[in-house]
Each structure stands twice: as C-alpha cells, then as structure tokens.
Amino acid sequence: METMSKKQISLSKIILFFLSATCCFSFFSGCHNDKTPSITAKLVTDGLGVNDKSYNASAWEGVLRFYGDSVGEEEHFGTLYDVAICNESGKYFSDLRAISEEKPDLVIITGFVLTDAIRSVSLVYPEQKFLMIDGSNLSNENVQNYLFASEEGSYLVGMLAAEQSIKEGVQNPAFGFIGGMENDAIIDFEIGYVQGIRAVLPDAEVFSFYTDDWSRPALAAAKAKVWYEKGVYAIYTAAGMCGNGTIAEAVSHRKAGKNVWAIGVDQDQFGEGIYGVGKSAVLTSMIKRVDNAVEIGLNSVRTGAFKGGSRILSLKDKAVGFSTTNTELDPEVIKHVQAVQAEIISGKRNVISTYKDRAAAESILQTVKK
C-alpha cells in the first residue's frame, strides 16, 4: 500500500476538463457546504492512483470539492482526508485492514478489483463505514455501494459516433471497443456502445479487445494503431489509464490527416486529445459522475444519513451522459442524441445490460469481433 504525498498530488496538476459543466443535478443537490466539514475520509484506489485523468481522478475531485479544496490546492490533505494506493492484489485485504485501523469516518474505495477484499474487511470492522464505487454483490450494512448505468451513457456515445460518421460521409465505418478487465461492469460499457452504434448502423462491424490491465497505455495504443490502419473510424476505451494510449494513437493519426476518433470515458477527455488550436482527437466522452457519487456518500456520513446497500445511478439521476465539447460534432447529431437520451430516461427506449438481461447481453457480445 502506498500513501500519496501532498507534493505528489499537487505536482500532478490533473487537468479536469468541464467536470462541473452539468453539476446542477437534482439528485446531487445540497452537496456543497458553507463551511469545511469536520469528518475524516480516506480515498483508496488501485495502482493507478488519482493521476489517471479518468476514473480515480474524478473520485478525487469529489473528495476535494466536499472539503472546499481543489487540485493543486489540497489545504486539508493529510488532516481531514488522505489517499492510499493498493497496488498489490495479494495485499488488498491487509492494506484495507490497516486503513480501517486508522478509523477514518469514511473509507472510500474506487474500482471493482477491491470488492472481495472490502466484503471481508467490512465484516471484520462492522463499525467502520465504507463507500464503494462499482462494487458487486455487496450487502453489508456498513458498505454504501454506488453503481452506474454505464450502458446508457455508452449507448449515447455509440449512437453519436455512428451518426457523426454518416455526416462525415464515411463509407461502411467500423468501430472498436477496448476494455480493461473483462467483467460485468466493463462489459456493460461495451454492449451499450454496440447497441448505440447499431441503432444507427445495424450492420456496422464492431471490434473488441481487453487489455487485462488498467495502467499500460501501450497495450491500448498498439491495438488502436492496428485498428485505425485497418479503417476503424472510432474507438471507445473503458480501461483506466490504458485509454490514454488510444487517445495518443488517435492524435497521431489525425495529425497525419486520417479521419479517426477516440471516445473518452468517465471524464470529458477532450483536453487529452488536443493536437492543435481547438482541435482534439476525442470526439466525445461518456461522462460518469464518480465525483458526485463520492460527494453524496461523504454527505451521508456528515448528516448521519449513511445507509448500506447498493444503488444504480443512471441517466435519470444525471449520473451518466456524454460530452459535447468538440466543436466538430455536428449540431444535428447532438440534438438527435439528446432526444434519444430523453427517451431512455422516460423508458420509451430500453438499453440492455448484464444486470437487466444477461442472455440478451451475451447475444450482443456474440456479434462483436474479438
């Protein structure tokens, strides 16, 4: 287990583009405080830490906002809140036990890889409150678990990419998906994306690849290079820091005059794909408001409303969505995808996921080329 220093975090200067562009959500109202909260928190991540410019960075933003701090100005770091990195799977249990012994008011865990460990540790420390992001099958009373309807946001970016390809006159466009670890949480990104593409282009060819890693961008870059050179139009990556490899390849190809795109995840990653004035290789990003989930969990402890159990946050909660930062996005495409978003929220349009219909989800996966 590695504890990050304030200097390490401050020097990272994580660029969080447009993270608060849509923060006035009814579900998340009341998240901000007039004065600094007095409760203590420990954010626990996997080996990526808070510098992944994606999932963990968003969780970190939620912690900072709760305490009235910001990236690079972590005034209450080390006193009210702290960060620990669990980067050895064989030590997850012992690391989380050590953290629980410190008795922070809330231990915040990001990432499903720590699910089994937190399930066990939470039984050993029944008085310790835990907030889990993207855990699975957690029913312990002292664990508050937030999941996201990632398939809904992924459906929207898939549809947007497909419609944009039509607007750009691309003939028979193919699409790619790169995931991290192959499990239900990431598979829902994939099948949502595939459904969105095929709602526009029923016969579109979609490729899939899993890195089995979260922190090796070179793995995604190598696959993205092969796909782009084969004519794949857009690649959506849900693989932590590996996504930076996809974006780097998209930048390289666009600089060379190739009409290809990367699709970001968790945060608006437009900034990661910049290659010229106002130009980015990131067409859109599937926004996942991990920051707001962390903040609402912290508030539940502050107000005494903490309650264990799982909840899925969806488009209806404005917890997922898509970014429209890239000015090359066709306005008509944006308008139509926003209309479809409203249909999903109202229930008029259904998006299949592993937890809703596993058989249907598996049938979608069978149509994707590995």
C-alpha positions in Angstrom: 0.0 0.0 0.0 1.3 3.4 -1.0 0.2 6.7 0.6 0.5 9.6 -1.7 2.1 12.8 -0.5 0.6 16.3 -1.0 3.6 17.2 -3.1 3.0 14.2 -5.4 -0.6 15.2 -5.9 0.0 18.9 -6.3 2.7 18.3 -8.9 0.4 16.1 -11.0 -1.9 19.1 -11.8 -4.6 16.9 -13.1 -6.5 18.7 -15.8 -10.1 18.1 -15.1 -11.9 19.5 -18.2 -15.5 20.6 -17.9 -16.1 18.2 -14.9 -18.6 20.6 -13.4 -20.4 21.5 -16.7 -23.5 19.7 -15.6 -23.2 19.6 -11.9 -26.6 21.2 -11.0 -28.3 17.9 -10.8 -31.4 17.4 -8.7 -30.2 14.1 -7.4 -27.0 15.6 -6.2 -28.4 18.9 -4.8 -27.1 20.0 -1.4 -23.7 18.6 -2.0 -21.8 21.8 -1.1 -21.2 23.1 2.4 -20.9 26.6 3.7 -18.0 25.5 6.0 -15.4 22.8 5.9 -16.8 19.5 7.1 -15.1 18.0 10.2 -15.4 14.3 9.2 -12.3 12.5 8.0 -12.0 10.4 4.9 -9.5 8.1 3.2 -9.7 7.5 -0.6 -8.4 4.1 -1.6 -7.6 3.4 -5.2 -5.9 0.6 -7.2 -2.5 1.0 -8.7 -3.4 4.0 -10.9 -3.8 6.4 -8.0 -5.6 9.8 -8.6 -3.5 10.7 -11.6 -5.3 8.5 -14.2 -7.1 11.5 -15.7 -10.2 9.4 -15.7 -12.0 7.3 -13.0 -9.9 7.9 -9.9 -9.2 11.5 -10.8 -13.0 12.0 -10.8 -13.3 10.4 -7.4 -10.5 12.7 -6.1 -12.4 15.7 -7.5 -15.4 14.7 -5.4 -13.3 14.5 -2.2 -11.7 17.8 -2.9 -15.0 19.6 -3.7 -16.5 18.2 -0.5 -13.8 19.8 1.6 -13.7 23.0 -0.3 -10.3 22.3 -1.9 -9.1 21.9 -5.5 -6.4 20.2 -7.5 -3.1 21.7 -6.6 -4.6 23.4 -3.5 -5.3 20.5 -1.2 -5.4 22.6 2.0 -6.9 19.8 4.2 -4.9 16.9 2.7 -3.3 14.8 5.5 -5.6 16.2 8.2 -9.2 15.7 7.0 -8.6 13.5 4.0 -5.9 11.3 2.6 -5.2 8.9 -0.3 -3.8 5.4 -0.3 -2.9 3.2 -3.3 -3.4 -0.5 -3.1 -1.3 -1.9 -6.0 -0.7 -5.5 -5.0 -3.7 -7.8 -5.3 -2.3 -10.2 -2.7 -2.2 -7.4 -0.1 -5.7 -5.9 -0.7 -7.1 -7.4 2.5 -4.2 -6.5 4.8 -4.0 -3.0 3.3 -7.7 -2.3 3.9 -7.4 -3.7 7.4 -4.6 -1.3 8.1 -6.6 1.6 6.7 -9.6 0.6 8.8 -7.4 0.6 11.9 -6.9 4.3 11.3 -10.6 4.7 11.9 -11.5 7.5 9.4 -15.1 8.4 9.3 -15.4 7.1 5.8 -13.2 4.8 3.7 -13.8 5.4 0.0 -12.9 2.6 -2.4 -12.8 3.0 -6.2 -12.9 0.1 -8.5 -14.4 -3.4 -8.5 -11.0 -5.1 -8.1 -11.2 -4.3 -4.4 -14.7 -5.7 -4.0 -13.8 -9.1 -2.5 -11.4 -7.5 0.0 -13.8 -4.9 1.2 -16.6 -7.5 1.5 -14.3 -9.4 4.0 -12.8 -6.4 5.8 -16.2 -4.7 6.3 -17.2 -7.8 8.3 -14.1 -7.6 10.5 -14.7 -3.9 11.1 -18.5 -3.6 11.4 -18.3 -0.1 12.9 -16.3 1.3 10.1 -18.3 3.0 7.3 -17.2 2.2 3.7 -18.2 3.8 0.4 -17.7 1.5 -2.6 -17.8 2.7 -6.2 -18.7 0.0 -8.7 -18.6 -3.0 -6.3 -20.6 -6.1 -6.9 -22.9 -8.2 -4.8 -22.3 -6.1 -1.7 -25.0 -6.3 1.0 -23.0 -5.5 4.2 -24.8 -2.8 6.3 -21.7 -0.7 6.7 -20.9 -0.6 2.9 -22.7 2.0 0.8 -22.2 0.9 -2.8 -22.8 3.0 -5.9 -23.1 1.6 -9.4 -23.6 3.4 -12.7 -25.8 2.6 -15.6 -22.8 2.8 -17.8 -24.6 1.1 -20.7 -26.9 4.1 -21.0 -24.1 6.6 -21.4 -22.2 4.2 -23.7 -25.3 3.8 -25.9 -25.3 7.6 -26.4 -21.6 7.8 -27.4 -22.0 4.8 -29.7 -25.0 6.4 -31.4 -23.2 9.8 -31.6 -20.2 8.2 -33.3 -22.3 6.3 -35.8 -24.3 9.4 -36.7 -21.2 11.5 -37.0 -19.7 9.0 -39.4 -22.7 9.4 -41.6 -22.5 13.2 -41.5 -18.8 12.9 -42.5 -19.7 10.7 -45.4 -17.7 7.7 -44.1 -18.4 4.5 -46.1 -19.1 1.4 -44.1 -17.4 2.6 -40.9 -16.1 0.1 -38.4 -15.9 0.8 -34.6 -13.7 -0.5 -31.8 -14.1 -1.0 -28.1 -11.1 -1.5 -25.7 -11.9 -2.6 -22.2 -9.7 -3.2 -19.1 -10.7 -6.3 -17.1 -13.5 -8.4 -18.7 -16.3 -8.3 -16.1 -19.9 -7.3 -16.0 -19.1 -3.6 -15.1 -16.9 -3.2 -18.2 -19.0 -5.4 -20.4 -21.9 -3.1 -19.9 -19.8 -0.3 -21.4 -19.2 -2.5 -24.4 -22.7 -3.7 -25.0 -24.2 -0.2 -24.5 -21.8 1.1 -27.1 -22.6 -1.6 -29.6 -26.4 -1.0 -29.2 -26.0 2.7 -29.8 -23.9 2.1 -32.9 -26.3 -0.5 -34.3 -29.4 1.7 -33.6 -28.0 3.8 -36.4 -26.0 1.4 -38.5 -27.5 -2.1 -37.9 -24.8 -3.9 -39.9 -21.8 -2.0 -38.6 -18.7 -4.0 -37.8 -17.5 -3.7 -34.2 -14.2 -5.0 -32.8 -13.5 -5.7 -29.1 -10.3 -6.1 -27.2 -9.5 -6.3 -23.4 -6.1 -5.3 -22.1 -6.5 -7.2 -18.7 -4.8 -4.2 -17.2 -5.7 -0.6 -16.2 -2.3 1.1 -16.3 -0.5 0.2 -19.5 -1.4 2.7 -22.3 0.9 0.9 -24.7 -1.4 -2.1 -24.8 -4.4 0.0 -26.0 -2.1 2.1 -28.3 -0.9 -1.0 -30.1 -4.4 -2.3 -30.7 -5.7 1.1 -31.7 -2.9 1.5 -34.2 -3.8 -1.7 -35.9 -7.5 -0.9 -36.0 -7.1 2.7 -37.2 -4.8 1.4 -40.0 -7.5 -1.1 -40.9 -10.1 1.6 -41.3 -11.8 1.7 -37.9 -13.5 5.0 -37.5 -13.9 5.4 -33.7 -12.5 3.6 -30.7 -14.1 3.8 -27.3 -11.9 2.8 -24.4 -13.0 1.9 -20.8 -9.7 0.7 -19.4 -8.4 3.3 -17.0 -5.1 4.8 -17.9 -4.9 2.5 -20.9 -7.3 4.9 -22.6 -4.5 7.4 -22.9 -2.9 5.1 -25.4 -5.9 5.0 -27.6 -6.2 8.8 -27.5 -2.5 9.2 -28.3 -2.9 7.0 -31.4 -6.0 9.0 -32.5 -3.9 12.2 -32.2 -1.1 10.7 -34.2 -3.5 9.6 -37.0 -5.4 12.8 -37.1 -2.2 14.7 -37.4 -1.4 12.6 -40.4 -4.7 13.5 -42.0 -6.7 10.4 -41.1 -10.3 10.7 -40.2 -10.4 8.7 -37.0 -11.6 9.4 -33.5 -11.1 8.3 -29.9 -14.0 8.3 -27.4 -13.2 9.2 -23.8 -14.6 7.8 -20.6 -15.6 8.8 -17.1 -14.5 12.5 -17.5 -14.6 14.7 -20.5 -11.2 13.8 -22.1 -11.3 16.4 -24.8 -8.2 18.0 -23.4 -6.2 14.8 -23.5 -6.7 14.7 -27.3 -5.7 18.2 -28.2 -3.3 18.4 -31.2 -3.9 21.9 -32.5 -5.8 25.1 -31.6 -9.3 24.0 -30.8 -8.6 20.6 -32.3 -8.9 17.3 -30.3 -8.9 13.7 -31.4 -11.5 12.9 -28.7 -14.9 13.2 -30.4 -16.9 12.8 -27.2 -16.6 11.1 -23.8 -19.0 9.1 -21.8 -19.3 11.1 -18.6 -19.6 9.0 -15.4 -20.1 11.2 -12.3 -17.9 9.3 -9.9 -17.1 12.7 -8.2 -20.8 13.3 -7.4 -21.3 9.7 -6.0 -18.3 10.2 -3.7 -19.6 13.6 -2.6 -23.0 12.3 -1.8 -21.5 9.4 0.2 -19.5 11.9 2.2 -22.5 14.0 2.8 -24.5 11.0 4.1 -21.8 10.5 6.8 -21.8 14.2 7.6 -25.6 14.3 8.0 -25.9 11.0 9.8 -27.9 9.6 6.9 -25.4 6.9 5.9 -27.1 3.6 4.9 -25.6 0.5 3.5 -26.7 -1.2 0.3 -26.3 -0.7 -3.5 -27.9 1.8 -5.8 -27.6 2.2 -9.6 -27.2 5.7 -10.7 -28.5 6.4 -14.3 -29.3 9.0 -16.9 -32.4 9.7 -14.8 -30.1 10.7 -11.9 -27.9 12.6 -14.4 -25.1 10.5 -13.2 -24.0 9.4 -16.7 -24.1 11.2 -20.0 -21.9 12.4 -22.9 -19.7 15.4 -23.6 -20.3 17.9 -26.5 -17.1 19.9 -26.1 -15.7 19.1 -29.5 -16.9 21.7 -32.0 -16.5 19.3 -34.9 -19.5 17.4 -33.6 -22.5 18.1 -35.9 -25.2 20.1 -34.1 -27.9 17.9 -35.6 -26.2 14.8 -34.3 -26.0 16.3 -30.8 -29.7 17.3 -30.9 -30.8 13.8 -32.0 -28.7 12.0 -29.4 -30.1 14.3 -26.7 -33.6 13.4 -27.9 -32.7 9.7 -27.6 -31.3 10.4 -24.1 -34.8 11.7 -23.1 -36.3 8.6 -24.5 -34.1 6.4 -22.3 -34.9 8.5 -19.3 -38.7 8.2 -19.9 -38.5 4.5 -20.5 -39.5 4.7 -24.2 -36.2 3.3 -25.2 -34.6 0.3 -23.5 -30.8 -0.3 -23.2 -29.8 -3.9 -22.4 -27.2 -4.5 -19.7 -25.9 -7.6 -18.0 -27.9 -7.0 -14.8 -31.1 -6.4 -16.7 -30.9 -9.3 -19.2 -27.8 -11.4 -19.2 -29.0 -13.6 -22.1 -29.6 -10.6 -24.3 -26.3 -9.1 -23.3 -24.5 -12.3 -24.2 -26.2 -12.4 -27.6 -24.9 -8.9 -28.3 -21.4 -9.9 -27.4 -21.5 -12.8 -29.8 -21.9 -10.3 -32.7 -18.7 -8.4 -31.8 -15.3 -9.5 -33.3 -12.6 -10.3 -30.9 
